[in-house]
Amino acid sequence: MMKRVTAFRCSFCGKVLLTERGCAAHEEKFCSKSPNNLAACYSCKWYQYTDKFTTITREGMHPMTGHEYQYQKDIQINICLKYNNAKMFNSFHASEELVEDAENNGFRIMPTIQEGCLDYQKKEE
Ligand SMILES: [Zn+2]
């Protein structure tokens, strides 16, 4: 038998979820279109892509041996021209540890649209 269900639609990306709580969590933390998660930098005129990468050293548990080990990770360098060419890092979908490692390696965490940025200026298309 068919059954009608109530569902909730994300107001940013249109995704449909079955529970209100799930939908709220999605909008808050997981939706890539939500101003909570969308970095302000991408539409800002001070933001600049480069094709350069920097290598950071990370520590972690090796998946095969279960021992601590160090490994290298390449992170693309995109910069903020306004903020002394700071290397900007998008923390959305990055683990807390990776965000911390990026910060320790001189990256600045991109502000979200929700947080805003004092230097933000909309890029001319
Ligand atoms: Zn969404």
Backbone and ligand atoms as CSV (ligand in chain L), in Angstrom:
chain,resi,resn,atom,element,x,y,z
A,1,MET,N,N,0.833,-1.206,0.000
A,1,MET,CA,C,0.000,0.000,0.000
A,1,MET,C,C,0.868,1.256,0.000
A,2,MET,N,N,0.500,2.171,-0.822
A,2,MET,CA,C,1.194,3.459,-0.822
A,2,MET,C,C,0.859,4.229,0.446
A,3,LYS,N,N,1.832,5.006,0.857
A,3,LYS,CA,C,1.593,5.797,2.049
A,3,LYS,C,C,2.169,7.192,1.836
A,4,ARG,N,N,1.407,8.186,2.169
A,4,ARG,CA,C,1.906,9.551,2.036
A,4,ARG,C,C,2.831,9.862,3.213
A,5,VAL,N,N,3.963,10.514,2.924
A,5,VAL,CA,C,4.871,10.888,4.015
A,5,VAL,C,C,5.107,12.390,3.983
A,6,THR,N,N,5.458,12.918,5.130
A,6,THR,CA,C,5.837,14.329,5.210
A,6,THR,C,C,7.338,14.422,4.980
A,7,ALA,N,N,7.777,15.408,4.270
A,7,ALA,CA,C,9.208,15.572,4.028
A,7,ALA,C,C,9.565,17.043,4.150
A,8,PHE,N,N,10.848,17.284,4.250
A,8,PHE,CA,C,11.348,18.642,4.439
A,8,PHE,C,C,12.348,18.957,3.342
A,9,ARG,N,N,12.251,20.148,2.799
A,9,ARG,CA,C,13.139,20.530,1.706
A,9,ARG,C,C,14.150,21.566,2.193
A,10,CYS,N,N,15.415,21.312,1.893
A,10,CYS,CA,C,16.461,22.283,2.229
A,10,CYS,C,C,16.200,23.568,1.459
A,11,SER,N,N,16.229,24.696,2.167
A,11,SER,CA,C,15.905,25.961,1.509
A,11,SER,C,C,17.054,26.474,0.646
A,12,PHE,N,N,18.209,25.833,0.719
A,12,PHE,CA,C,19.358,26.310,-0.060
A,12,PHE,C,C,19.608,25.475,-1.307
A,13,CYS,N,N,19.574,24.157,-1.189
A,13,CYS,CA,C,19.906,23.330,-2.350
A,13,CYS,C,C,18.714,22.538,-2.865
A,14,GLY,N,N,17.624,22.508,-2.107
A,14,GLY,CA,C,16.439,21.817,-2.601
A,14,GLY,C,C,16.380,20.330,-2.266
A,15,LYS,N,N,17.416,19.838,-1.595
A,15,LYS,CA,C,17.420,18.428,-1.215
A,15,LYS,C,C,16.247,18.124,-0.271
A,16,VAL,N,N,15.631,16.957,-0.456
A,16,VAL,CA,C,14.484,16.579,0.372
A,16,VAL,C,C,14.928,15.566,1.428
A,17,LEU,N,N,14.586,15.864,2.690
A,17,LEU,CA,C,14.911,14.945,3.780
A,17,LEU,C,C,13.633,14.592,4.516
A,18,LEU,N,N,13.655,13.433,5.159
A,18,LEU,CA,C,12.417,12.935,5.751
A,18,LEU,C,C,12.138,13.475,7.142
A,19,THR,N,N,13.175,13.900,7.858
A,19,THR,CA,C,12.918,14.420,9.197
A,19,THR,C,C,13.301,15.895,9.279
A,20,GLU,N,N,12.578,16.618,10.098
A,20,GLU,CA,C,12.855,18.039,10.269
A,20,GLU,C,C,14.244,18.240,10.878
A,21,ARG,N,N,14.568,17.356,11.827
A,21,ARG,CA,C,15.867,17.462,12.489
A,21,ARG,C,C,16.997,17.202,11.501
A,22,GLY,N,N,16.786,16.197,10.661
A,22,GLY,CA,C,17.792,15.875,9.644
A,22,GLY,C,C,17.980,17.027,8.676
A,23,CYS,N,N,16.867,17.644,8.324
A,23,CYS,CA,C,16.933,18.758,7.379
A,23,CYS,C,C,17.634,19.960,8.013
A,24,ALA,N,N,17.334,20.218,9.291
A,24,ALA,CA,C,17.981,21.331,9.994
A,24,ALA,C,C,19.484,21.099,10.083
A,25,ALA,N,N,19.864,19.851,10.390
A,25,ALA,CA,C,21.291,19.522,10.498
A,25,ALA,C,C,21.964,19.668,9.140
A,26,HIS,N,N,21.253,19.235,8.110
A,26,HIS,CA,C,21.788,19.365,6.753
A,26,HIS,C,C,22.055,20.840,6.422
A,27,GLU,N,N,21.078,21.701,6.676
A,27,GLU,CA,C,21.242,23.123,6.363
A,27,GLU,C,C,22.373,23.734,7.188
A,28,GLU,N,N,22.469,23.284,8.433
A,28,GLU,CA,C,23.451,23.846,9.363
A,28,GLU,C,C,24.879,23.413,9.025
A,29,LYS,N,N,25.046,22.102,8.779
A,29,LYS,CA,C,26.416,21.566,8.721
A,29,LYS,C,C,26.840,20.979,7.385
A,30,PHE,N,N,25.914,20.451,6.632
A,30,PHE,CA,C,26.340,19.613,5.516
A,30,PHE,C,C,26.047,20.181,4.136
A,31,CYS,N,N,25.137,21.136,4.055
A,31,CYS,CA,C,24.732,21.631,2.742
A,31,CYS,C,C,25.809,22.540,2.152
A,32,SER,N,N,26.253,22.208,0.945
A,32,SER,CA,C,27.312,23.024,0.340
A,32,SER,C,C,26.774,24.334,-0.233
A,33,LYS,N,N,25.462,24.507,-0.229
A,33,LYS,CA,C,24.878,25.755,-0.739
A,33,LYS,C,C,24.456,26.690,0.399
A,34,SER,N,N,24.526,26.206,1.622
A,34,SER,CA,C,24.088,26.999,2.761
A,34,SER,C,C,25.127,28.066,3.112
A,35,PRO,N,N,24.690,29.286,3.427
A,35,PRO,CA,C,25.638,30.333,3.838
A,35,PRO,C,C,26.414,29.975,5.102
A,36,ASN,N,N,25.917,28.956,5.831
A,36,ASN,CA,C,26.671,28.455,6.979
A,36,ASN,C,C,27.957,27.776,6.552
A,37,ASN,N,N,27.960,27.239,5.344
A,37,ASN,CA,C,29.071,26.402,4.894
A,37,ASN,C,C,29.815,26.956,3.688
A,38,LEU,N,N,29.175,27.850,2.981
A,38,LEU,CA,C,29.757,28.380,1.758
A,38,LEU,C,C,30.799,29.436,2.107
A,39,ALA,N,N,32.019,29.246,1.639
A,39,ALA,CA,C,33.061,30.219,1.924
A,39,ALA,C,C,32.765,31.520,1.177
A,40,ALA,N,N,32.958,32.620,1.870
A,40,ALA,CA,C,32.696,33.927,1.262
A,40,ALA,C,C,33.698,34.203,0.141
A,41,CYS,N,N,34.883,33.599,0.244
A,41,CYS,CA,C,36.001,33.946,-0.649
A,41,CYS,C,C,35.694,33.765,-2.137
A,42,TYR,N,N,34.940,32.734,-2.489
A,42,TYR,CA,C,34.811,32.379,-3.898
A,42,TYR,C,C,34.153,33.466,-4.742
A,43,SER,N,N,33.358,34.303,-4.114
A,43,SER,CA,C,32.712,35.362,-4.895
A,43,SER,C,C,33.348,36.720,-4.608
A,44,CYS,N,N,34.515,36.700,-3.972
A,44,CYS,CA,C,35.174,37.943,-3.557
A,44,CYS,C,C,36.272,38.326,-4.545
A,45,LYS,N,N,36.390,39.618,-4.792
A,45,LYS,CA,C,37.383,40.059,-5.774
A,45,LYS,C,C,38.824,39.916,-5.274
A,46,TRP,N,N,39.022,39.775,-3.985
A,46,TRP,CA,C,40.383,39.654,-3.445
A,46,TRP,C,C,40.906,38.225,-3.502
A,47,TYR,N,N,40.023,37.321,-3.816
A,47,TYR,CA,C,40.410,35.910,-3.800
A,47,TYR,C,C,41.021,35.535,-5.139
A,48,GLN,N,N,42.131,34.819,-5.108
A,48,GLN,CA,C,42.771,34.436,-6.353
A,48,GLN,C,C,43.228,32.981,-6.351
A,49,TYR,N,N,42.844,32.290,-7.393
A,49,TYR,CA,C,43.292,30.914,-7.576
A,49,TYR,C,C,44.743,30.918,-8.020
A,50,THR,N,N,45.500,29.935,-7.581
A,50,THR,CA,C,46.806,29.698,-8.191
A,50,THR,C,C,46.860,28.214,-8.532
A,51,ASP,N,N,47.845,27.847,-9.355
A,51,ASP,CA,C,47.980,26.413,-9.650
A,51,ASP,C,C,49.126,25.820,-8.849
A,52,LYS,N,N,49.525,26.519,-7.782
A,52,LYS,CA,C,50.615,26.022,-6.936
A,52,LYS,C,C,50.059,25.216,-5.760
A,53,PHE,N,N,50.893,24.302,-5.303
A,53,PHE,CA,C,50.535,23.498,-4.145
A,53,PHE,C,C,51.591,23.637,-3.068
A,54,THR,N,N,51.208,23.457,-1.840
A,54,THR,CA,C,52.195,23.365,-0.776
A,54,THR,C,C,51.995,22.022,-0.085
A,55,THR,N,N,53.093,21.480,0.436
A,55,THR,CA,C,53.017,20.167,1.073
A,55,THR,C,C,53.079,20.332,2.576
A,56,ILE,N,N,52.110,19.794,3.265
A,56,ILE,CA,C,52.170,19.828,4.716
A,56,ILE,C,C,52.402,18.408,5.235
A,57,THR,N,N,53.036,18.347,6.397
A,57,THR,CA,C,53.295,17.059,7.018
A,57,THR,C,C,52.223,16.797,8.055
A,58,ARG,N,N,51.616,15.633,7.976
A,58,ARG,CA,C,50.557,15.294,8.923
A,58,ARG,C,C,50.934,14.028,9.670
A,59,GLU,N,N,50.314,13.871,10.830
A,59,GLU,CA,C,50.516,12.644,11.583
A,59,GLU,C,C,49.204,11.904,11.662
A,60,GLY,N,N,49.283,10.605,11.585
A,60,GLY,CA,C,48.045,9.853,11.660
A,60,GLY,C,C,48.328,8.393,11.928
A,61,MET,N,N,47.236,7.652,12.019
A,61,MET,CA,C,47.348,6.210,12.233
A,61,MET,C,C,47.387,5.547,10.865
A,62,HIS,N,N,48.406,4.756,10.641
A,62,HIS,CA,C,48.503,4.097,9.343
A,62,HIS,C,C,47.405,3.040,9.218
A,63,PRO,N,N,46.641,3.073,8.130
A,63,PRO,CA,C,45.504,2.139,8.004
A,63,PRO,C,C,45.924,0.666,7.953
A,64,MET,N,N,47.149,0.394,7.508
A,64,MET,CA,C,47.592,-0.989,7.400
A,64,MET,C,C,48.270,-1.473,8.681
A,65,THR,N,N,49.155,-0.643,9.233
A,65,THR,CA,C,49.951,-1.099,10.373
A,65,THR,C,C,49.328,-0.725,11.718
A,66,GLY,N,N,48.458,0.289,11.731
A,66,GLY,CA,C,47.890,0.743,12.995
A,66,GLY,C,C,48.849,1.560,13.828
A,67,HIS,N,N,50.016,1.868,13.275
A,67,HIS,CA,C,50.978,2.690,14.007
A,67,HIS,C,C,50.893,4.142,13.575
A,68,GLU,N,N,51.318,5.027,14.474
A,68,GLU,CA,C,51.423,6.439,14.117
A,68,GLU,C,C,52.453,6.579,13.010
A,69,TYR,N,N,52.158,7.411,12.072
A,69,TYR,CA,C,53.157,7.687,11.045
A,69,TYR,C,C,52.946,9.097,10.522
A,70,GLN,N,N,53.970,9.577,9.823
A,70,GLN,CA,C,53.870,10.899,9.227
A,70,GLN,C,C,53.692,10.755,7.739
A,71,TYR,N,N,52.872,11.605,7.189
A,71,TYR,CA,C,52.695,11.577,5.744
A,71,TYR,C,C,52.499,12.989,5.212
A,72,GLN,N,N,52.643,13.091,3.916
A,72,GLN,CA,C,52.576,14.395,3.272
A,72,GLN,C,C,51.217,14.568,2.614
A,73,LYS,N,N,50.736,15.788,2.667
A,73,LYS,CA,C,49.501,16.091,1.948
A,73,LYS,C,C,49.692,17.387,1.170
A,74,ASP,N,N,49.277,17.368,-0.091
A,74,ASP,CA,C,49.378,18.570,-0.913
A,74,ASP,C,C,48.096,19.374,-0.801
A,75,ILE,N,N,48.249,20.641,-0.542
A,75,ILE,CA,C,47.086,21.530,-0.488
A,75,ILE,C,C,47.295,22.642,-1.510
A,76,GLN,N,N,46.284,22.851,-2.323
A,76,GLN,CA,C,46.384,23.902,-3.332
A,76,GLN,C,C,46.405,25.267,-2.657
A,77,ILE,N,N,47.223,26.146,-3.223
A,77,ILE,CA,C,47.353,27.479,-2.640
A,77,ILE,C,C,46.471,28.458,-3.399
A,78,ASN,N,N,45.429,28.922,-2.740
A,78,ASN,CA,C,44.614,30.010,-3.266
A,78,ASN,C,C,44.725,31.138,-2.260
A,79,ILE,N,N,44.872,32.340,-2.749
A,79,ILE,CA,C,45.287,33.402,-1.841
A,79,ILE,C,C,44.272,34.542,-1.752
A,80,CYS,N,N,44.420,35.310,-0.668
A,80,CYS,CA,C,43.637,36.527,-0.481
A,80,CYS,C,C,44.565,37.710,-0.740
A,81,LEU,N,N,44.303,38.442,-1.816
A,81,LEU,CA,C,45.163,39.568,-2.193
A,81,LEU,C,C,45.087,40.696,-1.168
A,82,LYS,N,N,43.963,40.779,-0.478
A,82,LYS,CA,C,43.756,41.861,0.485
A,82,LYS,C,C,44.504,41.577,1.780
A,83,TYR,N,N,44.590,40.303,2.134
A,83,TYR,CA,C,45.170,39.929,3.415
A,83,TYR,C,C,46.599,39.433,3.223
A,84,ASN,N,N,47.478,40.292,2.739
A,84,ASN,CA,C,48.898,39.956,2.550
A,84,ASN,C,C,49.117,38.639,1.813
A,85,ASN,N,N,48.304,38.399,0.795
A,85,ASN,CA,C,48.416,37.160,0.026
A,85,ASN,C,C,48.361,35.907,0.903
A,86,ALA,N,N,47.542,35.973,1.941
A,86,ALA,CA,C,47.392,34.826,2.830
A,86,ALA,C,C,46.878,33.621,2.048
A,87,LYS,N,N,47.385,32.465,2.402
A,87,LYS,CA,C,46.899,31.218,1.811
A,87,LYS,C,C,45.574,30.862,2.493
A,88,MET,N,N,44.550,30.663,1.703
A,88,MET,CA,C,43.218,30.447,2.262
A,88,MET,C,C,42.838,28.963,2.190
A,89,PHE,N,N,42.197,28.507,3.231
A,89,PHE,CA,C,41.829,27.095,3.309
A,89,PHE,C,C,40.335,26.970,3.570
A,90,ASN,N,N,39.683,26.178,2.751
A,90,ASN,CA,C,38.244,25.953,2.938
A,90,ASN,C,C,38.044,24.775,3.878
A,91,SER,N,N,37.497,25.063,5.054
A,91,SER,CA,C,37.404,24.011,6.075
A,91,SER,C,C,36.162,23.139,5.901
A,92,PHE,N,N,35.302,23.498,4.950
A,92,PHE,CA,C,34.097,22.699,4.753
A,92,PHE,C,C,34.494,21.301,4.295
A,93,HIS,N,N,33.968,20.285,4.959
A,93,HIS,CA,C,34.268,18.882,4.652
A,93,HIS,C,C,35.672,18.459,5.056
A,94,ALA,N,N,36.429,19.337,5.711
A,94,ALA,CA,C,37.739,18.927,6.200
A,94,ALA,C,C,37.586,18.513,7.666
A,95,SER,N,N,38.364,17.523,8.095
A,95,SER,CA,C,38.289,17.111,9.495
A,95,SER,C,C,38.899,18.199,10.376
A,96,GLU,N,N,38.538,18.182,11.659
A,96,GLU,CA,C,39.096,19.156,12.598
A,96,GLU,C,C,40.623,19.108,12.610
A,97,GLU,N,N,41.159,17.884,12.519
A,97,GLU,CA,C,42.615,17.730,12.554
A,97,GLU,C,C,43.253,18.377,11.326
A,98,LEU,N,N,42.620,18.182,10.180
A,98,LEU,CA,C,43.180,18.767,8.957
A,98,LEU,C,C,43.128,20.290,9.009
A,99,VAL,N,N,42.027,20.829,9.552
A,99,VAL,CA,C,41.906,22.278,9.693
A,99,VAL,C,C,43.033,22.800,10.579
A,100,GLU,N,N,43.284,22.072,11.677
A,100,GLU,CA,C,44.341,22.471,12.598
A,100,GLU,C,C,45.715,22.411,11.932
A,101,ASP,N,N,45.965,21.326,11.200
A,101,ASP,CA,C,47.248,21.187,10.509
A,101,ASP,C,C,47.425,22.289,9.464
A,102,ALA,N,N,46.354,22.610,8.770
A,102,ALA,CA,C,46.436,23.661,7.753
A,102,ALA,C,C,46.780,25.000,8.416
A,103,GLU,N,N,46.103,25.276,9.543
A,103,GLU,CA,C,46.388,26.524,10.273
A,103,GLU,C,C,47.832,26.561,10.764
A,104,ASN,N,N,48.307,25.418,11.268
A,104,ASN,CA,C,49.687,25.358,11.753
A,104,ASN,C,C,50.690,25.526,10.623
A,105,ASN,N,N,50.251,25.278,9.397
A,105,ASN,CA,C,51.128,25.438,8.241
A,105,ASN,C,C,50.893,26.772,7.528
A,106,GLY,N,N,50.289,27.711,8.242
A,106,GLY,CA,C,50.192,29.067,7.730
A,106,GLY,C,C,48.963,29.363,6.894
A,107,PHE,N,N,48.034,28.427,6.843
A,107,PHE,CA,C,46.796,28.716,6.119
A,107,PHE,C,C,45.839,29.499,7.004
A,108,ARG,N,N,45.018,30.312,6.350
A,108,ARG,CA,C,43.925,30.991,7.018
A,108,ARG,C,C,42.629,30.311,6.617
A,109,ILE,N,N,41.760,30.122,7.587
A,109,ILE,CA,C,40.488,29.467,7.298
A,109,ILE,C,C,39.537,30.468,6.642
A,110,MET,N,N,38.974,30.060,5.527
A,110,MET,CA,C,38.041,30.960,4.833
A,110,MET,C,C,36.818,31.240,5.697
A,111,PRO,N,N,36.418,32.505,5.767
A,111,PRO,CA,C,35.166,32.797,6.471
A,111,PRO,C,C,33.984,32.314,5.620
A,112,THR,N,N,32.936,31.895,6.275
A,112,THR,CA,C,31.731,31.531,5.534
A,112,THR,C,C,30.928,32.797,5.245
A,113,ILE,N,N,29.981,32.680,4.341
A,113,ILE,CA,C,29.106,33.815,4.042
A,113,ILE,C,C,28.381,34.249,5.308
A,114,GLN,N,N,27.985,33.253,6.095
A,114,GLN,CA,C,27.303,33.523,7.367
A,114,GLN,C,C,28.178,34.351,8.305
A,115,GLU,N,N,29.454,33.975,8.411
A,115,GLU,CA,C,30.374,34.710,9.297
A,115,GLU,C,C,30.714,36.091,8.735
A,116,GLY,N,N,30.866,36.134,7.419
A,116,GLY,CA,C,31.208,37.383,6.763
A,116,GLY,C,C,32.675,37.731,6.906
A,117,CYS,N,N,33.121,38.739,6.164
A,117,CYS,CA,C,34.514,39.162,6.173
A,117,CYS,C,C,34.531,40.664,5.955
A,118,LEU,N,N,35.313,41.377,6.762
A,118,LEU,CA,C,35.342,42.843,6.683
A,118,LEU,C,C,35.855,43.338,5.335
A,119,ASP,N,N,36.725,42.541,4.727
A,119,ASP,CA,C,37.345,42.977,3.472
A,119,ASP,C,C,36.598,42.490,2.238
A,120,TYR,N,N,35.497,41.812,2.463
A,120,TYR,CA,C,34.783,41.218,1.333
A,120,TYR,C,C,34.308,42.272,0.331
A,121,GLN,N,N,34.630,42.045,-0.915
A,121,GLN,CA,C,34.063,42.864,-1.988
A,121,GLN,C,C,33.657,41.968,-3.134
A,122,LYS,N,N,32.443,42.078,-3.527
A,122,LYS,CA,C,31.912,41.181,-4.552
A,122,LYS,C,C,32.684,41.366,-5.855
A,123,LYS,N,N,33.040,40.213,-6.413
A,123,LYS,CA,C,33.808,40.200,-7.662
A,123,LYS,C,C,32.915,40.641,-8.816
A,124,GLU,N,N,33.456,41.468,-9.704
A,124,GLU,CA,C,32.716,41.837,-10.920
A,124,GLU,C,C,32.768,40.654,-11.875
A,125,GLU,N,N,31.638,40.320,-12.427
A,125,GLU,CA,C,31.635,39.180,-13.369
A,125,GLU,C,C,32.066,39.641,-14.751
L,1,ZN,ZN,ZN,20.955,21.725,1.139
